[in-house]
Amino acid sequence: MGTLTKQAALKTATKPSLAGKATARTAATAPAWSRRAMRALGGENVVDVLTRQHRQIRLGFLRAALPGPWRRRNFDRLMRLLAVHEAAEEAHVHPVARRVLRHGRELAARRRAEEKQAKELLIALWHTGPDGAGYLRRLNEVRRVVSRHAAREEREEFQALRKAISLPRLRMLGAEVKFAQAYAPTRPHRWVNNEATNKLAAPILGPVDRALDALRRRSAS
């Protein structure tokens, strides 16, 4: 084998290891707390986490519309999923998109405006409740707004994030989202609609909402 051929073979053989080292360096530069959270919460990347939750939300709307004794439970589950999902997006995902994506500022502003509109409708739905007059009409109105918003996120934001951010960073962001959702408020709050207010509200409204949820479950049993 000639010298040039040996050099080419050596270069080809070392490409995977160099790529692996680059990935390792990217993961190693992340904050220690983020790496620990990623290990504890799993290595699922943020796009997969949020897309899966979009499917759960669509199914949740169908279940919350069903009549019968399980309507209240299905309604509460849907409201909780919507609340923690949007809280994590507003606190962690849209800020990243604003910083790293081309036209990210405009993109994040559009998503926040859509979420603000949806939150107003969610608050009205929350006050109506599954036994109130006009419940199905309000539920269907929220479903349409949330479904359009989720489709735009997946098409405009999630695909761009998958291309713009390394896989280790996507996984760490997925762990941050799961961690945030574990402590986020479980019902919509009108003034909690951006990165700062969500991060401030989580340690205050999160425990309060969860305590109220527990009281309601005990009173219903």
N, C-alpha and C positions, 0 to 999 in steps of 0.2 A: 504494500500500500504506500503510495507516494506521500510526501510531506503535507501537501495541500489537502489530500483526501483525509489524512489523519486529523488535521486541524479542523476540517469540516465536521468529521464524526464527533470529535471531542466537543465542539461547539454545540452540536445538536444534542449530545448526551447531557450537557450541563444546563440546558434551557429550563427543564422542569424544576431542577433544584434551585436555580436562581429565582424562578417565579415563586417557589415555595418560600424561599427566604424573604422575598419582598412582602408576601402576604403576612408572614410571621412578624416582620418589622412593623407593618401597619397595625396589626393587632396589639403588638407590644407597646406602641406609643399611646394607646388609649389609656384613659384614667384607670387606676386599679379598681375603683369601686364599680366602674362600668364593666370591666372584665369579670369581676366576681358576680355581678348581677346577670351577665350573659350566661355564665356557667350554671348559676342557680335556676334561672328561668328558661333555659334551653337555648339552642342556637338558631331558632327560627328567625328569618329576616323580617324586617318591619313590613315590607310590602305583602308578604304572605300572611302575616298576622292580621293586618287591616283588611285585606281582601277576603279572608276567611270570615272575619267579623261582619263584613258587608253581606255575605250570604246568610249568616245567622240573623241579621237584622231583617232581611227580606222575609225569611221564614217566620220571624217573630211577629211581623205585621199580620201575616196570615193567621197565626195562632191566636193573636189578640182579638181578631174579628170573630172568632168562633163563639157561638152561644154556649151556655152551660155553666156548671159550677167552677170550671177551671179558668174562666175568663179573667177574673181578678189576678190570679197567679200569673197568667200569661202576659197580662198588661204590665204588671210590676216588673217582670223579667225583661220585657221589651224596653221599658223606660230606663231601667238600670243599665242595660247594654248600650243604649243610645247615649246615656249620660257619660259613662266611663270612656266610651269610644271617642266621643267628641272632645272630652277633656284631654285625653292623651294626644290626639291630633293637634289641638290648639296649643298645647304646652310644649310638644316635642317635635312633631313632624313638620308642620307648616313653618316654624322658625328655621329648620334645616333647609327646607325647600327655598325659603326666601334668601338664604345665604349662598347656596351652592348652585341653584339652577339659573339658566339664562332666563331673564325676565321673571326671576323668582319673586321679586317684590310684588309685581302686579298679580302673579298667579296666586300667591298666598293671600293677597287682599281680596281676590274674588272668592276664594274658598271661605274666608272668614265672613264675608258678607252673606254668603249662602247659609253658613252655619248660624249666623245671627237671626236670619229670617226663620230658619227651621226651629231655633230655640224659642222664638216667640210663639210659634204654633204649638210646640211641645208643652210650653207652660199652660196654654189654654187647654190642651188635651189633658194635662195632669189635673187641672182644676175640675174639668168635666168628669173625669174618671170613667171606668168601664160601665157604670150603672147610670150615668147621667144622660140627659136629653141631648141628642145630636152626637152621641159618642162615635158611631160608625162614620158619620160624615167627617168629623174632625180627624178621626184616625186615618181615613183615606186621603184627606188633604195632606197630612203629615207624611204619609207613605209616598205620595207623588213627589213632594219636595225633597225628601231624604233620598229617594231613589235616583232622582236627577243629579243631586249633589254627589252621591257615591259614584255614579257613572263618570262624572267629570273628573273626580279625583283619580279614579283608576286610569282614565284615558290620558289626562294632561299632567298629573303630578306623579303618580306611582311609577309609570313607565320611565319618566325622566329621572326619577331618583334611582331606579335600578341601574340606569346607564351611568349616572354621574358619580355614584358613591361605591366604594369598594364593598365586596361581600362581607368582610369582617365588620366594617362600620355599619352596614345594613343590619347585621345580626345584633350588634350592640344596641342599635337604635330599637330593634325589636324587643330586646330585654328591657330597655328603658320604658317603652310603651307598656309592657306587661306590668312592670313595677308601679308605674304611675296609675294604672287602672285598678290596682289592688287597694289604693288609698283614695281614689277620686270620689267626689260627690256622686250619689246614685240617683239624683233627680236634677232636672234643669233649673238653673239659677240665672236670672236675666242679666245681671252685671258680670257674670263670669264668662268672658267670651274672647280672651286673648291669652298670650303666653304668661304675662305677669299675673293676671288675676287668677288663672287656673293654678299656678304654682303657689300662690298665696292662699287660695281657698282650700286646697287639698288637705292640709293638716288641721283645718278648722271645720269646714263643712262636711268633709268626708266622714269623720267619726260621728258627727251629729246626724247626718243622713242615715248612716248604718244603724245607729241606736234607734232612730225612729222606725226604721224598717223592722228591726227586731221586735219593738213594742207592738207594731201592727200585726206581725205574724203571731205573736203570743195572744193578742186579743182576738184574732180570727180563729185560733185553734180551740 
